[in-house]
Amino acid sequence: MGARARTEFPVTPMTEDEPLVLGSTRLRFLETPGHTPESVCILVDDLEKDGGRPQAVLTGDTLFIGDVGRPDLFSAADLSAEELAGQPAAPAYFALDAQPNRQERPILEDSLARSLRPLSLVELLAAQKEGAKILDVRDPHDYCRKHLQGSMNIGLGGKYATWAGSLLDPKEPLVILAESGREREAALRLGRIGFDIVLGYLAGGPAVLTAPEAPTATLERIDGNELQQRMQAGEPPLLLDVRAAAEHAAWRMPGSLNVPLNNLEERMAELPQDRHMVVSCLGGYRSTIACSMLAARGYDHLTDLAGGIRAWPGPTESD
């Protein structure tokens, strides 16, 4: 690891003046603090071909395809950082993951072996009663059609790990509800960001939701044309837009209230429980997440806008 790393396990600290030679390959370590203090990039030399010209550079979290690592993401761990103008909010798990990377932890395969345990509906409901979160990772359309009461939807088809890491508590036990055969993917992508307190998954998948003893609910979903008709009726619903503030400022349905999804939990008390709300985002992924969160907190006058604001046929406004 980089020389600035402070770990709970023994490591060889790599500095710029100590290359590592493996046969005809030489690795030279560049200390590039920013994303994390111990961040390094590695120059790869082929000594037989040209020892003076690197053949590649392994950039880790410093440089990506079409993007760069953000140096502000570790600031939550009491390290100084300047504001980066226009950056989206950093997912909460970014700062949390930096510390576990320095700790001695089980490898991912061992965590998955423990997590991928089939649970009956009775076992799942018992776990939920004891405080476990039911994470439904199906497509929003399928979730809206029928889901377990109190469950949270974060679909595998979108930015699953980012939103799971932003909205879930890493210390809160999880039970996964997935289409049969996708349980491992759901647990794997959680484990990669350090969310490995998965108790198991619902054996039988969504088919179990048809059982008479399954406490299920539905979520109304309408398209933009239906919403336009309702807005012209006597008592129009409250339009809740859960996109980022910059998205809302650039383009929005007139009169919509903006509460970004990553702030929804802390700002939920601002929202009326006695008024019907239509929840929207850009394409219909974040809005379903928001509806599942609101429903779990007792909001029962909810409608999800299928297709998001892109499906809205009426006029829009901007700042």
C-alpha positions as CSV (number, residue, x, y, z in Angstrom):
1,M,0.0,0.0,0.0
2,G,1.0,3.6,-0.2
3,A,3.4,4.8,2.4
4,R,0.8,7.0,4.1
5,A,-1.5,4.1,4.8
6,R,-2.2,3.4,8.5
7,T,-3.5,-0.2,8.7
8,E,-4.4,-2.7,11.3
9,F,-2.5,-5.4,9.4
10,P,1.2,-5.6,8.3
11,V,1.9,-4.0,4.8
12,T,4.9,-3.1,2.8
13,P,4.7,0.7,2.4
14,M,5.6,1.6,-1.2
15,T,7.4,4.9,-2.0
16,E,8.5,6.5,-5.2
17,D,12.2,5.6,-4.7
18,E,11.6,1.9,-4.1
19,P,10.5,0.0,-7.3
20,L,9.4,-3.6,-7.3
21,V,11.0,-5.8,-10.0
22,L,9.2,-9.0,-11.0
23,G,11.3,-10.8,-13.7
24,S,11.5,-8.3,-16.6
25,T,8.7,-6.2,-15.3
26,R,9.4,-3.2,-13.0
27,L,6.7,-1.5,-11.0
28,R,7.3,2.1,-9.9
29,F,5.0,3.7,-7.4
30,L,3.9,7.3,-7.6
31,E,2.4,8.7,-4.4
32,T,-0.8,10.5,-5.5
33,P,-2.7,11.5,-2.4
34,G,-6.1,12.9,-3.0
35,H,-8.9,10.4,-3.3
36,T,-7.3,8.9,-0.1
37,P,-4.1,9.9,1.6
38,E,-2.3,6.7,0.7
39,S,-3.4,6.6,-3.0
40,V,-0.8,5.5,-5.5
41,C,-0.4,5.1,-9.2
42,I,1.9,2.4,-10.6
43,L,4.1,2.8,-13.7
44,V,4.7,-0.5,-15.5
45,D,8.1,-0.9,-17.2
46,D,9.1,-3.7,-19.6
47,L,12.9,-3.9,-18.9
48,E,13.5,-6.1,-22.0
49,K,11.6,-3.8,-24.3
50,D,12.4,-0.3,-23.1
51,G,13.4,0.3,-19.4
52,G,13.1,4.1,-19.8
53,R,9.6,4.3,-21.2
54,P,6.6,3.0,-19.2
55,Q,4.3,0.6,-21.0
56,A,1.3,1.5,-18.9
57,V,0.2,3.3,-15.7
58,L,-2.2,1.7,-13.2
59,T,-4.2,4.6,-11.9
60,G,-6.5,3.0,-9.3
61,D,-8.8,5.6,-7.9
62,T,-6.9,8.6,-9.3
63,L,-7.9,8.4,-13.0
64,F,-10.8,6.6,-14.7
65,I,-12.1,6.3,-18.2
66,G,-13.6,9.7,-18.9
67,D,-13.4,10.8,-15.3
68,V,-11.0,11.6,-12.4
69,G,-11.0,10.6,-8.7
70,R,-12.6,13.2,-6.4
71,P,-10.2,14.4,-3.7
72,D,-13.2,15.7,-1.6
73,L,-14.7,12.3,-0.8
74,F,-12.6,11.6,2.2
75,S,-13.2,14.9,3.8
76,A,-15.9,13.4,6.0
77,A,-13.2,11.6,7.9
78,D,-11.8,14.9,9.3
79,L,-9.4,15.5,6.5
80,S,-9.3,19.0,5.0
81,A,-10.7,19.5,1.5
82,E,-11.7,22.5,-0.6
83,E,-15.2,22.6,-2.2
84,L,-15.4,21.3,-5.8
85,A,-17.9,23.6,-7.7
86,G,-20.8,21.7,-9.3
87,Q,-19.9,18.3,-7.8
88,P,-22.9,16.0,-6.9
89,A,-23.2,15.0,-3.3
90,A,-20.7,12.3,-2.3
91,P,-22.4,9.0,-1.5
92,A,-22.2,8.4,2.3
93,Y,-20.4,5.1,1.9
94,F,-17.3,6.7,0.2
95,A,-15.9,8.0,3.5
96,L,-17.1,5.0,5.4
97,D,-15.3,2.6,3.0
98,A,-11.9,4.2,3.4
99,Q,-11.5,3.0,7.0
100,P,-12.6,-0.6,6.5
101,N,-10.0,-0.9,3.7
102,R,-7.4,-0.4,6.4
103,Q,-8.9,-3.1,8.7
104,E,-8.6,-6.8,8.7
105,R,-11.8,-8.1,7.3
106,P,-13.1,-11.4,5.7
107,I,-12.6,-11.6,2.0
108,L,-15.7,-11.0,-0.2
109,E,-16.2,-14.7,-1.1
110,D,-16.4,-15.6,2.6
111,S,-19.0,-12.8,3.2
112,L,-21.1,-14.0,0.3
113,A,-21.0,-17.6,1.5
114,R,-22.5,-16.3,4.8
115,S,-25.0,-13.9,3.1
116,L,-26.4,-16.1,0.4
117,R,-28.7,-18.1,2.8
118,P,-32.2,-18.9,1.5
119,L,-34.9,-17.7,4.0
120,S,-38.5,-18.8,4.1
121,L,-41.2,-16.1,4.1
122,V,-41.7,-16.8,7.8
123,E,-38.0,-16.4,8.5
124,L,-37.9,-13.2,6.5
125,L,-40.9,-11.6,8.3
126,A,-39.3,-12.6,11.6
127,A,-36.1,-10.9,10.6
128,Q,-38.0,-7.8,9.5
129,K,-39.8,-7.7,12.9
130,E,-36.4,-7.8,14.6
131,G,-35.3,-4.7,12.7
132,A,-33.9,-6.1,9.4
133,K,-34.5,-4.0,6.2
134,I,-36.1,-5.8,3.3
135,L,-34.3,-4.7,0.2
136,D,-36.3,-5.4,-3.0
137,V,-33.9,-5.1,-6.0
138,R,-36.4,-5.7,-8.8
139,D,-37.3,-3.3,-11.6
140,P,-39.5,-0.4,-10.3
141,H,-42.4,-1.6,-12.5
142,D,-42.4,-5.0,-10.8
143,Y,-42.0,-3.5,-7.3
144,C,-45.0,-1.1,-7.8
145,R,-47.2,-4.0,-9.0
146,K,-46.7,-6.0,-5.8
147,H,-44.1,-5.9,-3.0
148,L,-43.8,-6.7,0.7
149,Q,-45.1,-4.0,3.1
150,G,-42.3,-1.9,4.5
151,S,-39.7,-3.1,1.9
152,M,-37.4,-0.7,0.2
153,N,-36.8,-0.7,-3.6
154,I,-33.4,-0.1,-5.1
155,G,-33.4,-1.8,-8.5
156,L,-30.3,-3.7,-9.8
157,G,-30.9,-2.0,-13.2
158,G,-29.9,1.5,-12.1
159,K,-27.1,2.9,-9.9
160,Y,-27.8,0.2,-7.3
161,A,-24.6,0.3,-5.3
162,T,-24.5,4.1,-5.2
163,W,-28.0,4.5,-3.9
164,A,-27.7,1.6,-1.6
165,G,-24.6,3.1,-0.1
166,S,-26.2,6.5,0.2
167,L,-29.5,5.5,1.7
168,L,-28.9,2.4,3.7
169,D,-27.3,2.1,7.1
170,P,-24.2,-0.2,6.8
171,K,-24.9,-1.5,10.3
172,E,-28.5,-2.4,9.6
173,P,-29.1,-6.1,8.7
174,L,-30.6,-6.7,5.2
175,V,-32.7,-9.4,3.6
176,I,-32.7,-9.4,-0.2
177,L,-35.7,-10.0,-2.4
178,A,-34.6,-10.6,-6.0
179,E,-35.7,-12.3,-9.1
180,S,-34.5,-15.9,-8.8
181,G,-30.9,-16.2,-9.9
182,R,-30.0,-12.5,-9.1
183,E,-29.5,-12.9,-5.4
184,R,-25.8,-13.3,-5.7
185,E,-25.4,-10.1,-7.8
186,A,-27.4,-8.1,-5.3
187,A,-25.2,-9.3,-2.4
188,L,-22.0,-9.0,-4.3
189,R,-22.5,-5.4,-5.3
190,L,-23.4,-4.6,-1.7
191,G,-20.3,-6.4,-0.4
192,R,-18.0,-4.4,-2.8
193,I,-19.0,-1.2,-0.9
194,G,-18.7,-2.8,2.5
195,F,-22.4,-3.5,3.1
196,D,-22.0,-7.2,4.1
197,I,-24.5,-7.6,6.9
198,V,-26.9,-9.5,4.7
199,L,-28.9,-12.2,6.6
200,G,-30.1,-14.0,3.4
201,Y,-32.6,-13.8,0.6
202,L,-36.2,-14.8,0.1
203,A,-36.2,-18.3,-1.2
204,G,-38.5,-18.6,-4.2
205,G,-38.2,-14.9,-5.0
206,P,-41.2,-12.8,-6.1
207,A,-43.4,-15.9,-6.6
208,V,-43.7,-16.1,-2.9
209,L,-45.6,-12.8,-2.9
210,T,-48.7,-14.6,-4.2
211,A,-49.0,-16.6,-0.9
212,P,-52.0,-15.6,1.1
213,E,-49.9,-15.1,4.2
214,A,-47.6,-12.6,2.5
215,P,-48.3,-9.0,3.6
216,T,-48.1,-7.2,0.3
217,A,-48.8,-3.7,-1.0
218,T,-49.0,-2.0,-4.4
219,L,-47.9,1.4,-5.5
220,E,-49.9,3.4,-8.1
221,R,-47.9,4.3,-11.2
222,I,-49.2,6.7,-13.9
223,D,-47.8,8.2,-17.1
224,G,-47.3,11.9,-17.9
225,N,-50.7,12.2,-19.7
226,E,-52.6,10.9,-16.8
227,L,-50.7,13.3,-14.5
228,Q,-51.5,16.2,-16.7
229,Q,-55.2,15.4,-16.5
230,R,-55.1,15.1,-12.7
231,M,-53.3,18.5,-12.5
232,Q,-56.2,20.1,-14.3
233,A,-58.8,18.5,-11.9
234,G,-60.2,20.2,-8.8
235,E,-57.6,19.0,-6.3
236,P,-54.3,18.6,-8.0
237,P,-51.7,16.5,-6.2
238,L,-48.4,17.8,-4.7
239,L,-45.6,17.2,-7.2
240,L,-42.5,16.0,-5.4
241,D,-39.3,16.0,-7.5
242,V,-36.5,14.0,-6.0
243,R,-33.8,14.9,-8.5
244,A,-30.7,16.8,-7.5
245,A,-31.1,20.5,-6.9
246,A,-29.2,21.5,-10.0
247,E,-31.4,19.2,-12.1
248,H,-34.5,20.7,-10.7
249,A,-33.3,24.3,-11.2
250,A,-32.5,23.6,-14.9
251,W,-35.8,22.0,-15.9
252,R,-38.9,21.1,-13.9
253,M,-42.7,20.8,-13.8
254,P,-44.3,24.1,-12.7
255,G,-45.0,24.2,-9.0
256,S,-43.0,21.1,-8.1
257,L,-41.3,20.8,-4.7
258,N,-37.7,19.6,-4.8
259,V,-36.4,17.3,-2.1
260,P,-33.3,15.5,-3.5
261,L,-33.4,11.7,-2.8
262,N,-30.2,11.7,-0.8
263,N,-31.8,14.3,1.6
264,L,-35.3,12.7,1.7
265,E,-34.9,10.9,5.0
266,E,-33.8,14.0,6.9
267,R,-36.4,16.2,5.3
268,M,-39.4,13.9,5.3
269,A,-41.0,15.8,8.1
270,E,-41.5,18.7,5.7
271,L,-43.9,16.7,3.6
272,P,-47.6,16.5,4.3
273,Q,-49.1,13.1,5.0
274,D,-52.7,14.1,4.3
275,R,-52.1,15.2,0.8
276,H,-51.7,13.1,-2.3
277,M,-48.2,13.2,-3.7
278,V,-46.9,12.3,-7.2
279,V,-43.2,11.6,-7.0
280,S,-41.0,12.1,-10.0
281,C,-37.3,12.0,-11.1
282,L,-35.7,12.0,-14.5
283,G,-36.7,8.5,-15.7
284,G,-38.6,6.8,-12.9
285,Y,-35.8,5.0,-11.0
286,R,-35.2,7.4,-8.1
287,S,-38.9,8.2,-7.7
288,T,-39.7,4.5,-6.9
289,I,-37.0,4.4,-4.3
290,A,-38.4,7.6,-2.7
291,C,-42.0,6.2,-2.7
292,S,-40.8,3.0,-1.0
293,M,-39.1,5.1,1.7
294,L,-42.1,7.3,2.2
295,A,-44.5,4.4,2.3
296,A,-42.4,2.7,5.0
297,R,-42.8,5.9,7.1
298,G,-46.6,5.9,6.9
299,Y,-47.2,8.0,3.7
300,D,-50.1,6.2,2.0
301,H,-51.3,8.8,-0.6
302,L,-48.5,8.2,-3.1
303,T,-48.2,7.9,-6.9
304,D,-45.1,7.2,-8.9
305,L,-44.6,9.0,-12.2
306,A,-43.6,6.3,-14.7
307,G,-40.9,7.5,-17.1
308,G,-40.1,10.5,-14.9
309,I,-40.2,14.1,-15.9
310,R,-39.1,13.0,-19.4
311,A,-42.6,11.6,-19.8
312,W,-44.3,14.9,-18.8
313,P,-46.1,16.4,-21.8
314,G,-47.0,19.7,-20.3
315,P,-45.0,23.0,-19.9
316,T,-41.8,23.2,-17.9
317,E,-39.9,26.0,-16.2
318,S,-36.4,26.7,-15.1
319,D,-34.5,29.2,-13.0
